[in-house]
Amino acid sequence: MTIVFSAANPRSSNDTRILSVDINPVRNIQDEVKLSGRDLTTIPEYVRRNVHLRILDLSNNCLGRLKESVVAELCGLKNLTRLNLSVNELKSVPLDFTLFPFLEALCLSGNELEELPEGIVSLHRLKRLHCDFNHLHSLPNDWSSLVSLTSLTLSNNRLDRLPVTIWTLQCLEVLNLQRNRISILDPLPDGAASRLKELRLDWNRLSGSLDLSPLVVS
């Protein structure tokens, strides 16, 4: 971009001085913003307007304290690949996650969610989903669209059972279900979670023997 400034020449009122300034617009673009632990109750305007943003950390703030609708102001950040909204006193996340087609990592840990936000289970590129330390009591039934998911953390919630489709996630390597209220596991499909490396079910209400034979644990 070239900007031309016109300035009066002290020797002649008719003369002009031309200043040519070359500005690279890419130089001023931030693709990563970290605002953790700032006691924020609103999202700064420069964040909301930065459509080039890829990584956004808003953890350990107070975004749910006044009105949770402030989170909806992130809907224009369609290039996000990583979003951290953990520990924000959120009872809900009023975001349409289908608007974030490039999202690969989402952290909602340490809030007060009773159900997962709309659209999360349709994120084809999502690799890591952390929703531990919430109040989740149920999960969506269909997880089959999360074809890239490798790590799912749902520990310290109030879940009493799991959708069978979670076990069909062929890229899943880590599944943490510690400290829930799970008392029964539905029969697992053959070849379930074939890449699973870590499964945590401790501190639940399971009793008797569990048939985990369909799991191919590497």
N, C-alpha and C positions, 0 to 999 in steps of 0.2 A: 504494500500500500504506500502510495506517495502522497504526502500532505504538503501543500504549498502555502506558506505564510507570506503576507504582504505587510511590509513595515515602511514607515516614512524614512526617507534618507535626510539626515540633518542638513545636507548641502543643498537639497532641492526637494520641494514639496511634490514635484511631479515624478520623482524617481521612486522606484520600489526595489526592495531587496527580496530575492527569492531564496527561501530555505527549503531544501528538499530533504525530507526525513523518511527513511525506509523503515517501516515497521512490520515485523513478522507477527501476524496475529496468533500464530501457534505458540509463540514464546510465552504468552500470558495465560494460556489455558491450563487450568489445574485438572488433572485427571484423578487425583487422590486427595481426599480431605479427611482429617482425623480431628474430631471434636469430642473426644471421650472425657467424661468427668467435668463438664463445664456448667452443670446445673441448668441446662437449657430447657425452657418450657416452650420455645418456638424454634423453628428452623430458619437460620439466617437466609436472607434473600439471595446472597451471592451463591449459596448452595443450591437453592431451589431453581435458579436460573442457569446453572452450569450444565447444559445438556451434554457436555463432553465427559462428565464425571463417570469414572469407572469403579472407583473404590470409595465407599463412604462409611465412616465409623462414627456413629452417634451414641455409642454405648455409655452407660452410667450417667444418664441425664434424667430429666423429669418431664419428658414429652407427654406423658399421660396424666400429668397432675392437673392441668387446667382443662384442656379438651383434646381428646385423642384424635380429633379430625385434623390436627396440624400435620399428622403423618401423611395424610392424603396429599399434602403439598409436594410430595416427592414423585408424584405420578408422571412428571415430565422428564424424569431422568432415565430415559429408555436405554441408555448404554451401560447401566450399572452391571458389573460382574460380581461385586461383593458388597453386601449390605449388612451392617451390624446395628441392631436396635435393642440389644440386650440391656437389661436392668433400666427400664424406663417407666415403670409403673403402668404399663399398658394392659388394659383389660380386653382390648380388641385392636386390630391393625386394619384400619379402613383403607386398604390398598388393593387395587386390582392387579394381582401379580402377573396376569397375562400380558401386562404392558411392559414387562421386563424380560424380553426374550433371551437376553445374554447372561442372565443371572446364574452364577455358578456356586456362590456360597451365601447362605442366609443364616443369621444368628438372631434368634428371638428369646434367648435364654433369660431366666430371672425376671420374668414379667408375671402378669396375673391372667394369662389367657386360659379360657375354658375350652376353646376350640381353635383349630388352625384357620388362618385367614383364607378367604376365597382365592382359588386359583393357584395355590402353592403346588398342588399335586399335578399341575399341568406343565410345569417348568421342565422342558426337555433337557436343558443343559445343566440343571442344578446337580452339583456333585456333593455338597455338604449342607446338611440341614440340622441346626441345633435348636431344640425347643425344650431343653431341660429346665427344671425348676420353674414350672408353671402350674396351672390348675387343670390341665387337660384331662377330661374324663371320657372323651371319645375321639375317634379319628375318622377321616373320610374313608369310604369303602374301597375306592378305586385308586391305586397307586401305580398303575401300569404305565402311565406316561412318564414317570421319572426314570427314564432309561439310562441316565448318566449317574444316578445317585450312588456314591461310594460310602458315605458315612451318614448315619442317622442317629441322633442322640435325643432320646425321649425320657431320660431318667428323671426321677423326682417329680412325677405327676400323679394323676389319679386314675390311670387307665386300668380297666379290668379285663380287657381282651384286645386282640389285634386283628386287623383285617388280613385275610389270607393273602391278598395281593402284595403285601409287603414282602412276603417270602418269594415272590416271583421276580424280584428285582435282581437281574443277573449281574449287575456291576457292584452290588452292595458288598462291602468288605467289613464294615463295622456297624453293629446294631446294639445300641446301649438302651436297655429297658429297666435298669436298676430302680429299685424303690418306687414301684407302682403297686397296683392292687390286682395284678393278673393272677387269676386262680385256675385258668384253663387255657390251653392252646388248642385251637382247632387243628384237625389233621393237616399236615403239611403236604403240599403237592410234590410229586417226584421231581428231583433235580432242583429243589428250592435253593435260592441264594447260593449258587454254585461257587461263587468266589468269596464267600464269607470267611473271614479270618478271626473275627472276634464277636462273640455273642455274650451279652451280660443280662442275666435274668435274676441275679441275686436280690434278696430283700423284696420278694413278691409273696404271693399267697399260694404258690403252686404246691401241690402235694402229690405223692405217689410217683410213679415213673413216667418219664416223658419220652415219647417216641420221636427222636430227632434224627432218625436214620435217613430220611430223605435229604438231609443237609449234607452237602459234600464240603466238609470243612478242610481247608488247605492248611 
